[in-house]
Amino acid sequence: MPSPDSGTSAVVRPAAISAQGWGWRHAGRATQAIHALDLDIRPGERVLLLGPSGAGKSTFLHALAGVLGEEGDDADETGSLLVDGVSPRAQRGRAGLMQQDPETQVVLSRLGDDVAFGAENLCVPREEIWKRVDEALDDVGLRNSAAGGFALDHPTSALSGGQKQRLALAGILAMRPGLILLDEPTANLDPAGVLEVRDAVGRCLDKTGATLVVVEHRVSVWKDLVDRIVVLQPGSSSEGGSTPAVLLDGDPDTVLAQARDMLTAAGVWVPGYVPATRPRSGATGGGELLLATQELAVSRKRARRRGFTTIPPVPVQAGLDAEVLAGQALTVTGPNGAGKSTFALTLAGLLAPVSGTVTAAVGLSDGAGTDPFKWKAQQLISRIGTVFQEPEHQFVTGRVLDELMFGPKHLGHGEDRVDELLERLRLGHLVDANPYTLSGGEKRRLSVATVLAAHPRVLVLDEPTFGQDANTWAELASFLSELLDAGTSVVSVTHDQEFSSVLGGTEMRLEPALQGASRQEAGAA
Amino acid sequence: MREALSLRSNNALLTRANPLAKFVSVFLITLVLALSIDLVSASTALLGELALFPLAGLTLRLLWQRGWPLIIAAALGGWSTAILSADSGRILLDVGIWSISEGSLQLGLGFMLRGLAIALPAILLMSCTDPTDLADALAQKAKLPHRFVLGTLAALRLVGLMAEEWQTIGMARRARGVGSHGSPMQRFRAMLGQSFGLLVQAIRRASRLAVTMEARGFGGGPRTWARESTYSRLDAWVLVGGLVIAAAAVLAAQSAGTWHFVWLKQG
C-alpha cells in the first residue's frame, strides 16, 4: 500500500464534460453516429452509458478521448463537446480510454514498460514515471506480492485477458487522467476477469476521484459502482433530427425502474432479468452415441521441430473422456486457460490430438472413417459444424446470401434449408449486405446459420454468447434448444450458466491442468 | 515465436551492451564479408564469431535450435555451388552432369562459410538483444523518429498474435468447408482467402492498437523516456570486437592472397 501522502488524489483533478447539441458523422457515412447530444457530467461523477447498438456510445467515448480524428476529412461535427471547457483533442492525457479487445490494449512487451508508455508520451520526468508505474501496478493489483504479483519485466503476452485489462488500467492511471473512459472493458472476459477489472476500476476511482464514463451491456456489473445512468437512443439526422440523443438520465435505480421494459426490449442486460427462452420439450437424456474421446490430450500448438528432433507440444489438458450423444447438450466449462476451446476444436476435427483418440461412431461418420481430423473439409461440415467465437474468422464470401449458400453449394444439397435459416435467424433483410458490415448480434446469428446450412449432426460452439445482447442471447438459446429436440447434438464451450441451463444435458468441467502431470502422461504416450 | 524472443533467462555479458553498438559491430562484420567470396576471410570471421558465443549466452545447441534453417540453407548453397560451378583443378568426383573439382569445392566451401559467417552475427544480435531496448537505442541514440520506431515495435508485437490468428482462421475456414485439399489451384485459392481473412483481422487489430496508443498520448510531439539508453565501456569493447573481427578477416585473406572483391571478375 502506498503511503497516503503519495496518493494520486492530490494530483488528479476530476474532469467535467459538457456536450451541447453535439453530433458526429463519420467519414463516408450518410447519417450521424450520434446526434443532438446534450449532456453535462460534473467532475467526479460516475456514469454508465446504455443504449442499443447504433446509439453512438463508442463514438462519444472516442470523442472524449480525443481520438476521433479531425473534422473535415469528410467527417462532420455539430454543436460542441468540451472537457473542462476545452476541446478534448487539445489536451492529450486528460482522458484515458480502455477498449474491449485486451490484446490491443497492450502496447509493449514488458509489464513496466507498457505502464510507462502513456506517461512517457506526456513528457513526465523519468524518476516520476517509475514512481507512477509502481503505484499504478499496486492500485490495479498486479504488483501486490501477496497475490503473486509480477516483476516489471514480466512478459505482457503471458497475462490473462483480465490481467491485460488491469494492465491497461494501470497504463491509464500512470497518466493521471481526470477522466476514465471504458468502452465495454469486460465484454471479452470470463466472469472472474469481469470482477477483477470492475473491482480494480472501483478501487482506483475511490482513490483518485476521477470522472468515469463506462459503456457496457451488463448493467449488474457496474450498477453499484456508478451514481448515474444515461440511456442514449439512435437519432436519425436525415429528417432534421428532432430526437435528442439522451433518452433517460438519472440515478441508477430510478432509470432502471423507469426504463426496464424499454431496456430489455433493446437487449440490455438489466439486473435480475433473464430473457424468456424456449424450454426443452423432449427428454434431455440423449440418444445414439455420435462422438467419443478416449484419454484425449489436447494442445493448440503443433509438434515443433528443433533441428532434427521433433518435440511434441505440452498438452493443456490430458486424459479427457467424453461422449457426445444425439439430442443432448454437452457444456464444457472452467476458467480461462483450462483448454476448453482447445478440447472443443479437437473434438470437432479441427486440431490433431496430442495423444488419445477422437472417434466418430458409424451413425456420424457415414463412411468417412472414424477420425474426424482426417476427414476432408467437405466431409467434416456435413457431420460436425463448428461456430467460432469470432464470427469474422469464418466469413468466406462478401455477401450474406453467398455466405449461407456456400456450404450447400459445395455439398450439392441443402440449399432449400437456407430460406428457413434466413427467416428463423432474422437475416432476411440482410441478404445482400457484406457480412463484415453487420452488427455484433447479426454476425453471431449469421455464423450460426452458415454452419447449420450444411446440416451437421453435431454442432460445436465456442463461447457463443460472449458479448451478445440479451435479445440475441435469447434467440440463440431458443434456437439451439429446438435443434436439440430435433436430435442435433450441441457441444458448447461457455462461462454462461444461464445459457447452459436452458440447453440442459451434461456438464464437463475443466480445471487448469496440473501441467507437470499431463506433461508426463503425454511423454509416455 | 514470442517465447523464443524472450530474453528473461539470458544473463550473458552482451545482453548488457547497448543494442546500437552491437548493431554497428554486426554491420561491420557483415559488410566485410559481403565484399569478398573467399574461404580465408569467411572462416576467420566465423572463428571470431564462435568465440563470442558464450558472451551472448549462446551455445551450439541453442544456435542450432534457433538458426537451423539458415545453417541448412548455407550448407545447401555451398553444396550446389560446389557441384554446379565451373570446374578448375583436379576433378574429385564425377557423376554424370555433376562434378566436383578442387576449384569448385573451394568455391562451394567459401560460399557456405560466408553464408554462415553473415547469418551468425544476426542470430548473435537477436539472441542477446531485446527488441524494446533496440528501439530505445534507435530512437534515443541514433535519433530515428520515435513515432516510427515505437510504431514498428508495437506492430512487431502484433506479428506474434497474427501467427496465432492465422492458425485460428485456418481452422475456422476448414469448419466452413474450405480445405487444404484439392488441386494446387484450389489450394492456392484457399490460401488467398485465408490471407484475406488475416489481412482484415490485422487491419482491425492495428487500428484498435493505434487508437490505444493515441489515447495514451502517443504522437509526433516531444516525449520522455522511462528507460534511458546509455553507452558504457562495454560498448567500446563491442565496437573494438567488431572491428577486430572484420579487420582480421580482411588481413588474413590479404596475406593469404585469397581476397578478391565480389564485383571483380574471378581470376
Chai-1 contact restraints between the chains, C-beta under 6 A:
chainA,res_idxA,chainB,res_idxB,connection_type,confidence,min_distance_angstrom,max_distance_angstrom,comment,restraint_id
A,A65,B,A215,contact,1.0,0.0,6.0,A-B,restraint_1
A,V67,B,V211,contact,1.0,0.0,6.0,A-B,restraint_2
A,V67,B,E214,contact,1.0,0.0,6.0,A-B,restraint_3
A,V67,B,A215,contact,1.0,0.0,6.0,A-B,restraint_4
A,R92,B,G217,contact,1.0,0.0,6.0,A-B,restraint_5
A,G93,B,G217,contact,1.0,0.0,6.0,A-B,restraint_6
A,L97,B,A215,contact,1.0,0.0,6.0,A-B,restraint_7
A,D101,B,R208,contact,1.0,0.0,6.0,A-B,restraint_8
A,E103,B,L161,contact,1.0,0.0,6.0,A-B,restraint_9
A,T104,B,R205,contact,1.0,0.0,6.0,A-B,restraint_10
A,T104,B,R208,contact,1.0,0.0,6.0,A-B,restraint_11
A,T104,B,L209,contact,1.0,0.0,6.0,A-B,restraint_12
A,T104,B,T212,contact,1.0,0.0,6.0,A-B,restraint_13
A,Q105,B,T212,contact,1.0,0.0,6.0,A-B,restraint_14
A,V107,B,A154,contact,1.0,0.0,6.0,A-B,restraint_15
A,V107,B,M213,contact,1.0,0.0,6.0,A-B,restraint_16
A,S109,B,R157,contact,1.0,0.0,6.0,A-B,restraint_17
A,D113,B,T132,contact,1.0,0.0,6.0,A-B,restraint_18
A,A116,B,A226,contact,1.0,0.0,6.0,A-B,restraint_19
A,F117,B,R216,contact,1.0,0.0,6.0,A-B,restraint_20
A,G118,B,R216,contact,1.0,0.0,6.0,A-B,restraint_21
A,G118,B,G217,contact,1.0,0.0,6.0,A-B,restraint_22
A,E120,B,R223,contact,1.0,0.0,6.0,A-B,restraint_23
A,E120,B,T224,contact,1.0,0.0,6.0,A-B,restraint_24
A,E120,B,A226,contact,1.0,0.0,6.0,A-B,restraint_25
A,N121,B,R216,contact,1.0,0.0,6.0,A-B,restraint_26
A,N121,B,G217,contact,1.0,0.0,6.0,A-B,restraint_27
A,N121,B,F218,contact,1.0,0.0,6.0,A-B,restraint_28
A,N121,B,R223,contact,1.0,0.0,6.0,A-B,restraint_29
A,L122,B,G217,contact,1.0,0.0,6.0,A-B,restraint_30
A,C123,B,P222,contact,1.0,0.0,6.0,A-B,restraint_31
A,C123,B,R223,contact,1.0,0.0,6.0,A-B,restraint_32
A,C123,B,T224,contact,1.0,0.0,6.0,A-B,restraint_33
A,I129,B,A226,contact,1.0,0.0,6.0,A-B,restraint_34
A,P155,B,S6,contact,1.0,0.0,6.0,A-B,restraint_35
A,S157,B,R2,contact,1.0,0.0,6.0,A-B,restraint_36
A,R306,B,Q65,contact,1.0,0.0,6.0,A-B,restraint_37
A,G307,B,W64,contact,1.0,0.0,6.0,A-B,restraint_38
A,G307,B,W68,contact,1.0,0.0,6.0,A-B,restraint_39
A,L350,B,M171,contact,1.0,0.0,6.0,A-B,restraint_40
A,L350,B,R174,contact,1.0,0.0,6.0,A-B,restraint_41
A,K376,B,G179,contact,1.0,0.0,6.0,A-B,restraint_42
A,K376,B,H181,contact,1.0,0.0,6.0,A-B,restraint_43
A,A377,B,R174,contact,1.0,0.0,6.0,A-B,restraint_44
A,A377,B,G177,contact,1.0,0.0,6.0,A-B,restraint_45
A,A377,B,G179,contact,1.0,0.0,6.0,A-B,restraint_46
A,Q378,B,G177,contact,1.0,0.0,6.0,A-B,restraint_47
A,I381,B,G177,contact,1.0,0.0,6.0,A-B,restraint_48
A,T386,B,A175,contact,1.0,0.0,6.0,A-B,restraint_49
A,F388,B,A172,contact,1.0,0.0,6.0,A-B,restraint_50
A,H393,B,T168,contact,1.0,0.0,6.0,A-B,restraint_51
A,H393,B,I169,contact,1.0,0.0,6.0,A-B,restraint_52
A,H393,B,A172,contact,1.0,0.0,6.0,A-B,restraint_53
A,Q394,B,A172,contact,1.0,0.0,6.0,A-B,restraint_54
A,Q394,B,R176,contact,1.0,0.0,6.0,A-B,restraint_55
A,V396,B,R176,contact,1.0,0.0,6.0,A-B,restraint_56
A,V396,B,V178,contact,1.0,0.0,6.0,A-B,restraint_57
A,G407,B,G177,contact,1.0,0.0,6.0,A-B,restraint_58
A,H410,B,G177,contact,1.0,0.0,6.0,A-B,restraint_59
